[in-house]
């Protein structure tokens, strides 16, 4: 039967792994600022130019998630339903635009016919 010393060693090793592992990862991981400084100057410029757009897209995404979470359904189900509704809306708009273009073409044809008589 193992002695008390063996249990102490095992617990010490487990604690060292459970605490030391994440601490080591945290210590060696670079911050966002350190990563940004390693970019080339042109990449830094692009990153700064696109920062507001990316932030706005992220804010929109979080806002959508908040809206989806208000439902009793799972978020992915609500998201899929919203995507389908948006696709239907786009298709409807496309059909309306095509109908308007066709009506405009017919009107122009009628106008040309009436002007040639």
Biopython code that builds the backbone (N, CA, C, O; Angstrom):
import numpy as np
from Bio.PDB.StructureBuilder import StructureBuilder

atoms = [
    (1, "UNK", "N", (0.848, -1.178, 0.000)),
    (1, "UNK", "CA", (0.000, 0.000, 0.000)),
    (1, "UNK", "C", (0.894, 1.242, 0.000)),
    (1, "UNK", "O", (1.864, 1.318, 0.754)),
    (2, "UNK", "N", (0.549, 2.240, -0.874)),
    (2, "UNK", "CA", (1.394, 3.424, -0.971)),
    (2, "UNK", "C", (1.333, 4.231, 0.327)),
    (2, "UNK", "O", (0.327, 4.249, 1.037)),
    (3, "UNK", "N", (2.428, 4.878, 0.591)),
    (3, "UNK", "CA", (2.492, 5.684, 1.807)),
    (3, "UNK", "C", (1.951, 7.079, 1.580)),
    (3, "UNK", "O", (1.591, 7.441, 0.460)),
    (4, "UNK", "N", (1.894, 7.855, 2.637)),
    (4, "UNK", "CA", (1.380, 9.214, 2.600)),
    (4, "UNK", "C", (2.248, 10.088, 1.696)),
    (4, "UNK", "O", (1.739, 10.986, 1.026)),
    (5, "UNK", "N", (3.530, 9.831, 1.674)),
    (5, "UNK", "CA", (4.454, 10.595, 0.840)),
    (5, "UNK", "C", (4.125, 10.482, -0.632)),
    (5, "UNK", "O", (4.274, 11.449, -1.379)),
    (6, "UNK", "N", (3.681, 9.315, -1.058)),
    (6, "UNK", "CA", (3.314, 9.101, -2.460)),
    (6, "UNK", "C", (2.102, 9.954, -2.828)),
    (6, "UNK", "O", (2.058, 10.538, -3.911)),
    (7, "UNK", "N", (1.111, 10.027, -1.922)),
    (7, "UNK", "CA", (-0.076, 10.833, -2.178)),
    (7, "UNK", "C", (0.284, 12.320, -2.229)),
    (7, "UNK", "O", (-0.244, 13.067, -3.053)),
    (8, "UNK", "N", (1.175, 12.735, -1.352)),
    (8, "UNK", "CA", (1.601, 14.131, -1.337)),
    (8, "UNK", "C", (2.326, 14.472, -2.636)),
    (8, "UNK", "O", (2.099, 15.534, -3.217)),
    (9, "UNK", "N", (3.195, 13.576, -3.088)),
    (9, "UNK", "CA", (3.908, 13.793, -4.349)),
    (9, "UNK", "C", (2.927, 13.867, -5.517)),
    (9, "UNK", "O", (3.050, 14.737, -6.379)),
    (10, "UNK", "N", (1.956, 12.958, -5.545)),
    (10, "UNK", "CA", (0.974, 12.934, -6.632)),
    (10, "UNK", "C", (0.142, 14.214, -6.631)),
    (10, "UNK", "O", (-0.083, 14.810, -7.684)),
    (11, "UNK", "N", (-0.310, 14.633, -5.464)),
    (11, "UNK", "CA", (-1.094, 15.865, -5.376)),
    (11, "UNK", "C", (-0.259, 17.083, -5.760)),
    (11, "UNK", "O", (-0.753, 17.996, -6.422)),
    (12, "UNK", "N", (1.010, 17.095, -5.344)),
    (12, "UNK", "CA", (1.897, 18.211, -5.691)),
    (12, "UNK", "C", (2.122, 18.269, -7.200)),
    (12, "UNK", "O", (2.086, 19.344, -7.800)),
    (13, "UNK", "N", (2.356, 17.107, -7.808)),
    (13, "UNK", "CA", (2.564, 17.071, -9.257)),
    (13, "UNK", "C", (1.298, 17.497, -9.990)),
    (13, "UNK", "O", (1.375, 18.248, -10.962)),
    (14, "UNK", "N", (0.140, 17.032, -9.544)),
    (14, "UNK", "CA", (-1.136, 17.420, -10.161)),
    (14, "UNK", "C", (-1.381, 18.910, -10.048)),
    (14, "UNK", "O", (-1.805, 19.550, -11.010)),
    (15, "UNK", "N", (-1.115, 19.470, -8.865)),
    (15, "UNK", "CA", (-1.299, 20.917, -8.672)),
    (15, "UNK", "C", (-0.342, 21.698, -9.560)),
    (15, "UNK", "O", (-0.716, 22.716, -10.142)),
    (16, "UNK", "N", (0.907, 21.216, -9.662)),
    (16, "UNK", "CA", (1.881, 21.906, -10.514)),
    (16, "UNK", "C", (1.421, 21.910, -11.965)),
    (16, "UNK", "O", (1.573, 22.917, -12.657)),
    (17, "UNK", "N", (0.867, 20.806, -12.434)),
    (17, "UNK", "CA", (0.384, 20.738, -13.814)),
    (17, "UNK", "C", (-0.861, 21.603, -14.020)),
    (17, "UNK", "O", (-0.973, 22.326, -15.010)),
    (18, "UNK", "N", (-1.791, 21.517, -13.067)),
    (18, "UNK", "CA", (-3.054, 22.255, -13.213)),
    (18, "UNK", "C", (-2.859, 23.759, -13.097)),
    (18, "UNK", "O", (-3.575, 24.526, -13.740)),
    (19, "UNK", "N", (-1.915, 24.185, -12.298)),
    (19, "UNK", "CA", (-1.681, 25.618, -12.115)),
    (19, "UNK", "C", (-0.565, 26.102, -13.037)),
    (19, "UNK", "O", (-0.677, 27.161, -13.654)),
    (20, "UNK", "N", (0.500, 25.332, -13.126)),
    (20, "UNK", "CA", (1.656, 25.745, -13.904)),
    (20, "UNK", "C", (1.428, 25.751, -15.400)),
    (20, "UNK", "O", (1.956, 26.615, -16.099)),
    (21, "UNK", "N", (0.644, 24.793, -15.911)),
    (21, "UNK", "CA", (0.387, 24.724, -17.355)),
    (21, "UNK", "C", (-0.286, 25.972, -17.883)),
    (21, "UNK", "O", (0.251, 26.627, -18.776)),
    (22, "UNK", "N", (-1.466, 26.324, -17.346)),
    (22, "UNK", "CA", (-2.116, 27.560, -17.806)),
    (22, "UNK", "C", (-1.274, 28.810, -17.540)),
    (22, "UNK", "O", (-1.282, 29.749, -18.337)),
    (23, "UNK", "N", (-0.543, 28.820, -16.412)),
    (23, "UNK", "CA", (0.303, 29.983, -16.123)),
    (23, "UNK", "C", (1.399, 30.122, -17.172)),
    (23, "UNK", "O", (1.715, 31.232, -17.599)),
    (24, "UNK", "N", (1.977, 29.002, -17.587)),
    (24, "UNK", "CA", (3.020, 29.038, -18.619)),
    (24, "UNK", "C", (2.449, 29.527, -19.941)),
    (24, "UNK", "O", (3.070, 30.349, -20.616)),
    (25, "UNK", "N", (1.282, 29.036, -20.316)),
    (25, "UNK", "CA", (0.645, 29.470, -21.564)),
    (25, "UNK", "C", (0.366, 30.969, -21.505)),
    (25, "UNK", "O", (0.624, 31.685, -22.472)),
    (26, "UNK", "N", (-0.156, 31.445, -20.384)),
    (26, "UNK", "CA", (-0.447, 32.865, -20.231)),
    (26, "UNK", "C", (0.838, 33.687, -20.329)),
    (26, "UNK", "O", (0.840, 34.767, -20.920)),
    (27, "UNK", "N", (1.921, 33.183, -19.759)),
    (27, "UNK", "CA", (3.192, 33.903, -19.742)),
    (27, "UNK", "C", (3.813, 34.001, -21.137)),
    (27, "UNK", "O", (4.364, 35.045, -21.488)),
    (28, "UNK", "N", (3.737, 32.942, -21.934)),
    (28, "UNK", "CA", (4.407, 32.947, -23.239)),
    (28, "UNK", "C", (3.525, 33.460, -24.378)),
    (28, "UNK", "O", (4.033, 33.726, -25.467)),
    (29, "UNK", "N", (2.219, 33.605, -24.153)),
    (29, "UNK", "CA", (1.332, 34.092, -25.217)),
    (29, "UNK", "C", (1.513, 35.589, -25.416)),
    (29, "UNK", "O", (1.481, 36.349, -24.448)),
    (30, "UNK", "N", (1.705, 36.023, -26.666)),
    (30, "UNK", "CA", (1.868, 37.462, -26.907)),
    (30, "UNK", "C", (0.524, 38.187, -26.812)),
    (30, "UNK", "O", (-0.530, 37.600, -27.059)),
    (31, "UNK", "N", (0.578, 39.457, -26.454)),
    (31, "UNK", "CA", (-0.630, 40.266, -26.410)),
    (31, "UNK", "C", (-0.972, 40.718, -27.830)),
    (31, "UNK", "O", (-0.163, 40.580, -28.747)),
    (32, "UNK", "N", (-2.174, 41.259, -27.998)),
    (32, "UNK", "CA", (-2.577, 41.755, -29.315)),
    (32, "UNK", "C", (-1.648, 42.880, -29.765)),
    (32, "UNK", "O", (-1.313, 42.989, -30.945)),
    (33, "UNK", "N", (-1.245, 43.696, -28.828)),
    (33, "UNK", "CA", (-0.360, 44.818, -29.167)),
    (33, "UNK", "C", (1.001, 44.313, -29.656)),
    (33, "UNK", "O", (1.552, 44.861, -30.611)),
    (34, "UNK", "N", (1.542, 43.288, -29.019)),
    (34, "UNK", "CA", (2.824, 42.731, -29.445)),
    (34, "UNK", "C", (2.719, 42.124, -30.842)),
    (34, "UNK", "O", (3.633, 42.260, -31.656)),
    (35, "UNK", "N", (1.608, 41.460, -31.109)),
    (35, "UNK", "CA", (1.402, 40.879, -32.442)),
    (35, "UNK", "C", (1.290, 41.992, -33.477)),
    (35, "UNK", "O", (1.872, 41.901, -34.559)),
    (36, "UNK", "N", (0.539, 43.045, -33.144)),
    (36, "UNK", "CA", (0.348, 44.168, -34.065)),
    (36, "UNK", "C", (1.681, 44.827, -34.399)),
    (36, "UNK", "O", (1.910, 45.208, -35.547)),
    (37, "UNK", "N", (2.568, 44.967, -33.402)),
    (37, "UNK", "CA", (3.867, 45.599, -33.633)),
    (37, "UNK", "C", (4.745, 44.781, -34.575)),
    (37, "UNK", "O", (5.641, 45.333, -35.214)),
    (38, "UNK", "N", (4.503, 43.473, -34.671)),
    (38, "UNK", "CA", (5.301, 42.624, -35.549)),
    (38, "UNK", "C", (4.810, 42.672, -37.000)),
    (38, "UNK", "O", (5.487, 42.166, -37.895)),
    (39, "UNK", "N", (3.636, 43.276, -37.243)),
    (39, "UNK", "CA", (3.139, 43.431, -38.610)),
    (39, "UNK", "C", (4.076, 44.343, -39.395)),
    (39, "UNK", "O", (4.786, 45.174, -38.829)),
    (40, "UNK", "N", (4.057, 44.164, -40.705)),
    (40, "UNK", "CA", (4.773, 45.108, -41.558)),
    (40, "UNK", "C", (3.995, 46.432, -41.533)),
    (40, "UNK", "O", (2.804, 46.436, -41.224)),
    (41, "UNK", "N", (4.651, 47.548, -41.852)),
    (41, "UNK", "CA", (3.962, 48.851, -41.813)),
    (41, "UNK", "C", (2.710, 48.897, -42.683)),
    (41, "UNK", "O", (1.716, 49.514, -42.299)),
    (42, "UNK", "N", (2.746, 48.252, -43.852)),
    (42, "UNK", "CA", (1.553, 48.300, -44.714)),
    (42, "UNK", "C", (0.413, 47.487, -44.105)),
    (42, "UNK", "O", (-0.748, 47.877, -44.226)),
    (43, "UNK", "N", (0.721, 46.363, -43.451)),
    (43, "UNK", "CA", (-0.326, 45.594, -42.783)),
    (43, "UNK", "C", (-0.893, 46.356, -41.588)),
    (43, "UNK", "O", (-2.093, 46.295, -41.322)),
    (44, "UNK", "N", (-0.034, 47.071, -40.873)),
    (44, "UNK", "CA", (-0.513, 47.885, -39.759)),
    (44, "UNK", "C", (-1.479, 48.945, -40.265)),
    (44, "UNK", "O", (-2.518, 49.196, -39.655)),
    (45, "UNK", "N", (-1.128, 49.564, -41.384)),
    (45, "UNK", "CA", (-1.990, 50.603, -41.957)),
    (45, "UNK", "C", (-3.339, 50.018, -42.366)),
    (45, "UNK", "O", (-4.386, 50.593, -42.066)),
    (46, "UNK", "N", (-3.312, 48.864, -43.058)),
    (46, "UNK", "CA", (-4.561, 48.215, -43.470)),
    (46, "UNK", "C", (-5.405, 47.835, -42.267)),
    (46, "UNK", "O", (-6.623, 48.012, -42.260)),
    (47, "UNK", "N", (-4.739, 47.311, -41.255)),
    (47, "UNK", "CA", (-5.448, 46.892, -40.052)),
    (47, "UNK", "C", (-6.125, 48.077, -39.378)),
    (47, "UNK", "O", (-7.268, 47.973, -38.931)),
    (48, "UNK", "N", (-5.436, 49.183, -39.306)),
    (48, "UNK", "CA", (-6.023, 50.378, -38.695)),
    (48, "UNK", "C", (-7.184, 50.920, -39.527)),
    (48, "UNK", "O", (-8.177, 51.394, -38.974)),
    (49, "UNK", "N", (-7.060, 50.851, -40.857)),
    (49, "UNK", "CA", (-8.128, 51.346, -41.732)),
    (49, "UNK", "C", (-9.387, 50.497, -41.604)),
    (49, "UNK", "O", (-10.501, 51.021, -41.633)),
    (50, "UNK", "N", (-9.209, 49.193, -41.464)),
    (50, "UNK", "CA", (-10.354, 48.279, -41.426)),
    (50, "UNK", "C", (-10.875, 48.017, -40.016)),
    (50, "UNK", "O", (-11.847, 47.282, -39.843)),
    (51, "UNK", "N", (-10.243, 48.604, -39.020)),
    (51, "UNK", "CA", (-10.622, 48.324, -37.632)),
    (51, "UNK", "C", (-12.067, 48.711, -37.341)),
    (51, "UNK", "O", (-12.800, 47.932, -36.732)),
    (52, "UNK", "N", (-12.487, 49.896, -37.764)),
    (52, "UNK", "CA", (-13.849, 50.351, -37.490)),
    (52, "UNK", "C", (-14.876, 49.456, -38.173)),
    (52, "UNK", "O", (-15.907, 49.131, -37.583)),
    (53, "UNK", "N", (-14.603, 49.060, -39.403)),
    (53, "UNK", "CA", (-15.534, 48.191, -40.137)),
    (53, "UNK", "C", (-15.670, 46.849, -39.426)),
    (53, "UNK", "O", (-16.781, 46.351, -39.243)),
    (54, "UNK", "N", (-14.539, 46.258, -39.023)),
    (54, "UNK", "CA", (-14.589, 44.972, -38.323)),
    (54, "UNK", "C", (-15.309, 45.095, -36.990)),
    (54, "UNK", "O", (-16.058, 44.201, -36.596)),
    (55, "UNK", "N", (-15.081, 46.206, -36.295)),
    (55, "UNK", "CA", (-15.751, 46.428, -35.015)),
    (55, "UNK", "C", (-17.256, 46.562, -35.219)),
    (55, "UNK", "O", (-18.041, 46.035, -34.431)),
    (56, "UNK", "N", (-17.661, 47.268, -36.278)),
    (56, "UNK", "CA", (-19.085, 47.424, -36.564)),
    (56, "UNK", "C", (-19.710, 46.083, -36.909)),
    (56, "UNK", "O", (-20.813, 45.779, -36.455)),
    (57, "UNK", "N", (-19.017, 45.274, -37.711)),
    (57, "UNK", "CA", (-19.533, 43.949, -38.059)),
    (57, "UNK", "C", (-19.683, 43.089, -36.813)),
    (57, "UNK", "O", (-20.671, 42.367, -36.677)),
    (58, "UNK", "N", (-18.716, 43.156, -35.902)),
    (58, "UNK", "CA", (-18.798, 42.386, -34.670)),
    (58, "UNK", "C", (-19.964, 42.868, -33.806)),
    (58, "UNK", "O", (-20.694, 42.057, -33.237)),
    (59, "UNK", "N", (-20.135, 44.180, -33.711)),
    (59, "UNK", "CA", (-21.244, 44.723, -32.934)),
    (59, "UNK", "C", (-22.588, 44.289, -33.512)),
    (59, "UNK", "O", (-23.505, 43.946, -32.766)),
    (60, "UNK", "N", (-22.706, 44.304, -34.844)),
    (60, "UNK", "CA", (-23.932, 43.839, -35.495)),
    (60, "UNK", "C", (-24.178, 42.365, -35.196)),
    (60, "UNK", "O", (-25.309, 41.960, -34.925)),
    (61, "UNK", "N", (-23.125, 41.572, -35.245)),
    (61, "UNK", "CA", (-23.230, 40.145, -34.956)),
    (61, "UNK", "C", (-23.715, 39.906, -33.526)),
    (61, "UNK", "O", (-24.597, 39.080, -33.294)),
    (62, "UNK", "N", (-23.134, 40.633, -32.573)),
    (62, "UNK", "CA", (-23.539, 40.473, -31.170)),
    (62, "UNK", "C", (-24.985, 40.924, -30.984)),
    (62, "UNK", "O", (-25.743, 40.294, -30.247)),
    (63, "UNK", "N", (-25.369, 42.008, -31.646)),
    (63, "UNK", "CA", (-26.751, 42.480, -31.567)),
    (63, "UNK", "C", (-27.711, 41.422, -32.101)),
    (63, "UNK", "O", (-28.761, 41.174, -31.510)),
    (64, "UNK", "N", (-27.345, 40.798, -33.225)),
    (64, "UNK", "CA", (-28.184, 39.728, -33.778)),
    (64, "UNK", "C", (-28.275, 38.558, -32.813)),
    (64, "UNK", "O", (-29.353, 37.997, -32.616)),
    (65, "UNK", "N", (-27.163, 38.190, -32.217)),
    (65, "UNK", "CA", (-27.196, 37.084, -31.255)),
    (65, "UNK", "C", (-28.100, 37.399, -30.071)),
    (65, "UNK", "O", (-28.820, 36.528, -29.584)),
    (66, "UNK", "N", (-28.062, 38.637, -29.612)),
    (66, "UNK", "CA", (-28.944, 39.032, -28.511)),
    (66, "UNK", "C", (-30.405, 38.908, -28.922)),
    (66, "UNK", "O", (-31.241, 38.454, -28.140)),
    (67, "UNK", "N", (-30.709, 39.315, -30.158)),
    (67, "UNK", "CA", (-32.083, 39.186, -30.652)),
    (67, "UNK", "C", (-32.487, 37.717, -30.756)),
    (67, "UNK", "O", (-33.597, 37.342, -30.378)),
    (68, "UNK", "N", (-31.575, 36.887, -31.274)),
    (68, "UNK", "CA", (-31.866, 35.466, -31.418)),
    (68, "UNK", "C", (-32.059, 34.802, -30.063)),
    (68, "UNK", "O", (-32.861, 33.877, -29.939)),
    (69, "UNK", "N", (-31.339, 35.259, -29.051)),
    (69, "UNK", "CA", (-31.413, 34.615, -27.742)),
    (69, "UNK", "C", (-32.717, 34.927, -27.014)),
    (69, "UNK", "O", (-33.041, 34.270, -26.025)),
    (70, "UNK", "N", (-33.464, 35.916, -27.486)),
    (70, "UNK", "CA", (-34.744, 36.242, -26.857)),
    (70, "UNK", "C", (-35.789, 35.170, -27.134)),
    (70, "UNK", "O", (-36.778, 35.064, -26.409)),
    (71, "UNK", "N", (-35.578, 34.384, -28.169)),
    (71, "UNK", "CA", (-36.515, 33.326, -28.526)),
    (71, "UNK", "C", (-36.299, 32.110, -27.620)),
    (71, "UNK", "O", (-35.232, 31.939, -27.029)),
    (72, "UNK", "N", (-37.328, 31.277, -27.525)),
    (72, "UNK", "CA", (-37.210, 30.043, -26.747)),
    (72, "UNK", "C", (-36.469, 28.964, -27.525)),
    (72, "UNK", "O", (-36.028, 27.967, -26.952)),
    (73, "UNK", "N", (-36.335, 29.165, -28.822)),
    (73, "UNK", "CA", (-35.669, 28.178, -29.670)),
    (73, "UNK", "C", (-34.152, 28.314, -29.545)),
    (73, "UNK", "O", (-33.661, 29.348, -29.091)),
    (74, "UNK", "N", (-33.401, 27.276, -29.943)),
    (74, "UNK", "CA", (-31.936, 27.404, -29.966)),
    (74, "UNK", "C", (-31.512, 28.497, -30.950)),
    (74, "UNK", "O", (-32.179, 28.745, -31.954)),
    (75, "UNK", "N", (-30.400, 29.132, -30.639)),
    (75, "UNK", "CA", (-29.923, 30.265, -31.443)),
    (75, "UNK", "C", (-29.703, 29.863, -32.894)),
    (75, "UNK", "O", (-30.051, 30.621, -33.799)),
    (76, "UNK", "N", (-29.125, 28.672, -33.137)),
    (76, "UNK", "CA", (-28.829, 28.270, -34.510)),
    (76, "UNK", "C", (-30.104, 28.049, -35.309)),
    (76, "UNK", "O", (-30.116, 28.251, -36.523)),
    (77, "UNK", "N", (-31.180, 27.635, -34.640)),
    (77, "UNK", "CA", (-32.453, 27.461, -35.332)),
    (77, "UNK", "C", (-33.020, 28.822, -35.733)),
    (77, "UNK", "O", (-33.457, 29.017, -36.867)),
    (78, "UNK", "N", (-33.005, 29.748, -34.792)),
    (78, "UNK", "CA", (-33.515, 31.094, -35.064)),
    (78, "UNK", "C", (-32.672, 31.764, -36.153)),
    (78, "UNK", "O", (-33.204, 32.454, -37.022)),
    (79, "UNK", "N", (-31.355, 31.554, -36.096)),
    (79, "UNK", "CA", (-30.468, 32.138, -37.100)),
    (79, "UNK", "C", (-30.788, 31.583, -38.480)),
    (79, "UNK", "O", (-30.831, 32.332, -39.456)),
    (80, "UNK", "N", (-31.013, 30.274, -38.569)),
    (80, "UNK", "CA", (-31.345, 29.656, -39.855)),
    (80, "UNK", "C", (-32.674, 30.206, -40.380)),
    (80, "UNK", "O", (-32.801, 30.483, -41.573)),
    (81, "UNK", "N", (-33.662, 30.363, -39.497)),
    (81, "UNK", "CA", (-34.952, 30.918, -39.914)),
    (81, "UNK", "C", (-34.789, 32.345, -40.435)),
    (81, "UNK", "O", (-35.388, 32.716, -41.445)),
    (82, "UNK", "N", (-33.977, 33.141, -39.743)),
    (82, "UNK", "CA", (-33.761, 34.516, -40.187)),
    (82, "UNK", "C", (-33.039, 34.558, -41.532)),
    (82, "UNK", "O", (-33.342, 35.405, -42.372)),
    (83, "UNK", "N", (-32.093, 33.656, -41.740)),
    (83, "UNK", "CA", (-31.399, 33.592, -43.027)),
    (83, "UNK", "C", (-32.372, 33.245, -44.148)),
    (83, "UNK", "O", (-32.302, 33.811, -45.240)),
    (84, "UNK", "N", (-33.286, 32.304, -43.868)),
    (84, "UNK", "CA", (-34.288, 31.937, -44.876)),
    (84, "UNK", "C", (-35.210, 33.116, -45.170)),
    (84, "UNK", "O", (-35.533, 33.372, -46.329)),
    (85, "UNK", "N", (-35.637, 33.836, -44.132)),
    (85, "UNK", "CA", (-36.497, 34.994, -44.341)),
    (85, "UNK", "C", (-35.786, 36.061, -45.168)),
    (85, "UNK", "O", (-36.383, 36.665, -46.059)),
    (86, "UNK", "N", (-34.493, 36.292, -44.864)),
    (86, "UNK", "CA", (-33.735, 37.287, -45.612)),
    (86, "UNK", "C", (-33.552, 36.862, -47.064)),
    (86, "UNK", "O", (-33.600, 37.698, -47.966)),
    (87, "UNK", "N", (-33.342, 35.561, -47.295)),
    (87, "UNK", "CA", (-33.206, 35.069, -48.663)),
    (87, "UNK", "C", (-34.518, 35.256, -49.426)),
    (87, "UNK", "O", (-34.509, 35.652, -50.591)),
    (88, "UNK", "N", (-35.642, 34.973, -48.772)),
    (88, "UNK", "CA", (-36.948, 35.183, -49.408)),
    (88, "UNK", "C", (-37.170, 36.659, -49.707)),
    (88, "UNK", "O", (-37.682, 37.013, -50.769)),
    (89, "UNK", "N", (-36.790, 37.507, -48.780)),
    (89, "UNK", "CA", (-36.951, 38.949, -48.978)),
    (89, "UNK", "C", (-36.106, 39.432, -50.158)),
    (89, "UNK", "O", (-36.564, 40.233, -50.972)),
    (90, "UNK", "N", (-34.859, 38.931, -50.242)),
    (90, "UNK", "CA", (-34.013, 39.303, -51.379)),
    (90, "UNK", "C", (-34.607, 38.809, -52.694)),
    (90, "UNK", "O", (-34.585, 39.521, -53.698)),
    (91, "UNK", "N", (-35.138, 37.588, -52.685)),
    (91, "UNK", "CA", (-35.739, 37.042, -53.905)),
    (91, "UNK", "C", (-36.953, 37.874, -54.308)),
    (91, "UNK", "O", (-37.156, 38.147, -55.491)),
    (92, "UNK", "N", (-37.753, 38.274, -53.335)),
    (92, "UNK", "CA", (-38.930, 39.101, -53.625)),
    (92, "UNK", "C", (-38.506, 40.443, -54.199)),
    (92, "UNK", "O", (-39.093, 40.921, -55.169)),
    (93, "UNK", "N", (-37.492, 41.048, -53.606)),
    (93, "UNK", "CA", (-37.003, 42.329, -54.124)),
    (93, "UNK", "C", (-36.473, 42.180, -55.542)),
    (93, "UNK", "O", (-36.690, 43.046, -56.389)),
    (94, "UNK", "N", (-35.778, 41.080, -55.794)),
    (94, "UNK", "CA", (-35.237, 40.840, -57.127)),
    (94, "UNK", "C", (-36.367, 40.707, -58.142)),
    (94, "UNK", "O", (-36.298, 41.274, -59.232)),
    (95, "UNK", "N", (-37.411, 39.953, -57.782)),
    (95, "UNK", "CA", (-38.553, 39.809, -58.692)),
    (95, "UNK", "C", (-39.236, 41.154, -58.936)),
    (95, "UNK", "O", (-39.632, 41.460, -60.061)),
    (96, "UNK", "N", (-39.370, 41.954, -57.877)),
    (96, "UNK", "CA", (-39.986, 43.278, -58.032)),
    (96, "UNK", "C", (-39.139, 44.173, -58.933)),
    (96, "UNK", "O", (-39.665, 44.895, -59.780)),
    (97, "UNK", "N", (-37.828, 44.118, -58.742)),
    (97, "UNK", "CA", (-36.933, 44.914, -59.589)),
    (97, "UNK", "C", (-37.020, 44.480, -61.045)),
    (97, "UNK", "O", (-37.056, 45.317, -61.948)),
    (98, "UNK", "N", (-37.054, 43.168, -61.272)),
    (98, "UNK", "CA", (-37.164, 42.661, -62.638)),
    (98, "UNK", "C", (-38.489, 43.058, -63.262)),
    (98, "UNK", "O", (-38.544, 43.418, -64.438)),
    (99, "UNK", "N", (-39.566, 42.994, -62.472)),
    (99, "UNK", "CA", (-40.870, 43.395, -62.987)),
    (99, "UNK", "C", (-40.873, 44.881, -63.324)),
    (99, "UNK", "O", (-41.436, 45.287, -64.341)),
    (100, "UNK", "N", (-40.253, 45.687, -62.482)),
    (100, "UNK", "CA", (-40.193, 47.128, -62.745)),
    (100, "UNK", "C", (-39.376, 47.409, -64.006)),
    (100, "UNK", "O", (-39.749, 48.264, -64.809)),
    (101, "UNK", "N", (-38.263, 46.693, -64.183)),
    (101, "UNK", "CA", (-37.457, 46.873, -65.387)),
    (101, "UNK", "C", (-38.228, 46.460, -66.635)),
    (101, "UNK", "O", (-38.165, 47.127, -67.667)),
    (102, "UNK", "N", (-38.949, 45.361, -66.526)),
    (102, "UNK", "CA", (-39.722, 44.902, -67.676)),
    (102, "UNK", "C", (-40.843, 45.892, -67.995)),
    (102, "UNK", "O", (-41.106, 46.167, -69.165)),
    (103, "UNK", "N", (-41.499, 46.424, -66.977)),
    (103, "UNK", "CA", (-42.550, 47.416, -67.197)),
    (103, "UNK", "C", (-41.968, 48.663, -67.850)),
    (103, "UNK", "O", (-42.580, 49.248, -68.744)),
    (104, "UNK", "N", (-40.783, 49.064, -67.397)),
    (104, "UNK", "CA", (-40.125, 50.225, -67.986)),
    (104, "UNK", "C", (-39.775, 49.955, -69.450)),
    (104, "UNK", "O", (-39.934, 50.835, -70.296)),
    (105, "UNK", "N", (-39.304, 48.753, -69.751)),
    (105, "UNK", "CA", (-38.979, 48.397, -71.131)),
    (105, "UNK", "C", (-40.228, 48.411, -71.993)),
    (105, "UNK", "O", (-40.196, 48.909, -73.119)),
    (106, "UNK", "N", (-41.328, 47.873, -71.482)),
    (106, "UNK", "CA", (-42.587, 47.880, -72.231)),
    (106, "UNK", "C", (-43.072, 49.317, -72.466)),
    (106, "UNK", "O", (-43.563, 49.643, -73.546)),
    (107, "UNK", "N", (-42.931, 50.159, -71.458)),
    (107, "UNK", "CA", (-43.347, 51.554, -71.591)),
    (107, "UNK", "C", (-42.527, 52.253, -72.673)),
    (107, "UNK", "O", (-43.057, 53.017, -73.480)),
    (108, "UNK", "N", (-41.222, 51.975, -72.672)),
    (108, "UNK", "CA", (-40.365, 52.590, -73.690)),
    (108, "UNK", "C", (-40.710, 52.085, -75.085)),
    (108, "UNK", "O", (-40.731, 52.859, -76.042)),
    (109, "UNK", "N", (-40.985, 50.769, -75.201)),
    (109, "UNK", "CA", (-41.392, 50.233, -76.501)),
    (109, "UNK", "C", (-42.652, 50.903, -76.993)),
    (109, "UNK", "O", (-42.762, 51.274, -78.162)),
    (110, "UNK", "N", (-43.617, 51.057, -76.075)),
    (110, "UNK", "CA", (-44.890, 51.686, -76.459)),
    (110, "UNK", "C", (-44.639, 53.136, -76.852)),
    (110, "UNK", "O", (-45.256, 53.642, -77.789)),
    (111, "UNK", "N", (-43.759, 53.790, -76.157)),
    (111, "UNK", "CA", (-43.443, 55.193, -76.451)),
    (111, "UNK", "C", (-42.791, 55.306, -77.824)),
    (111, "UNK", "O", (-43.107, 56.212, -78.596)),
    (112, "UNK", "N", (-41.873, 54.376, -78.127)),
    (112, "UNK", "CA", (-41.199, 54.407, -79.433)),
    (112, "UNK", "C", (-42.210, 54.112, -80.533)),
    (112, "UNK", "O", (-42.191, 54.764, -81.577)),
    (113, "UNK", "N", (-43.084, 53.148, -80.317)),
    (113, "UNK", "CA", (-44.101, 52.817, -81.324)),
    (113, "UNK", "C", (-45.027, 53.989, -81.583)),
    (113, "UNK", "O", (-45.366, 54.274, -82.732)),
    (114, "UNK", "N", (-45.441, 54.673, -80.519)),
    (114, "UNK", "CA", (-46.364, 55.793, -80.690)),
    (114, "UNK", "C", (-45.675, 56.997, -81.348)),
    (114, "UNK", "O", (-46.328, 57.784, -82.033)),
    (115, "UNK", "N", (-44.387, 57.138, -81.146)),
    (115, "UNK", "CA", (-43.687, 58.271, -81.730)),
    (115, "UNK", "C", (-43.374, 58.042, -83.217)),
    (115, "UNK", "O", (-43.204, 58.999, -83.972)),
    (116, "UNK", "N", (-43.300, 56.768, -83.634)),
    (116, "UNK", "CA", (-42.999, 56.485, -85.039)),
    (116, "UNK", "C", (-44.235, 56.539, -85.915)),
    (116, "UNK", "O", (-44.103, 56.568, -87.138)),
    (117, "UNK", "N", (-45.410, 56.553, -85.355)),
    (117, "UNK", "CA", (-46.647, 56.573, -86.147)),
    (117, "UNK", "C", (-46.991, 57.915, -86.644)),
    (117, "UNK", "O", (-48.004, 58.081, -87.323)),
]
sb = StructureBuilder()
sb.init_structure("model")
sb.init_model(0)
sb.init_chain("A")
sb.init_seg("    ")
for serial, (resi, resn, name, xyz) in enumerate(atoms, 1):
    if name == "N":
        sb.init_residue(resn, " ", resi, " ")
    sb.init_atom(name, np.array(xyz, "f"), 0.0, 1.0, " ", f" {name:<3s}", serial, name[0])
structure = sb.get_structure()
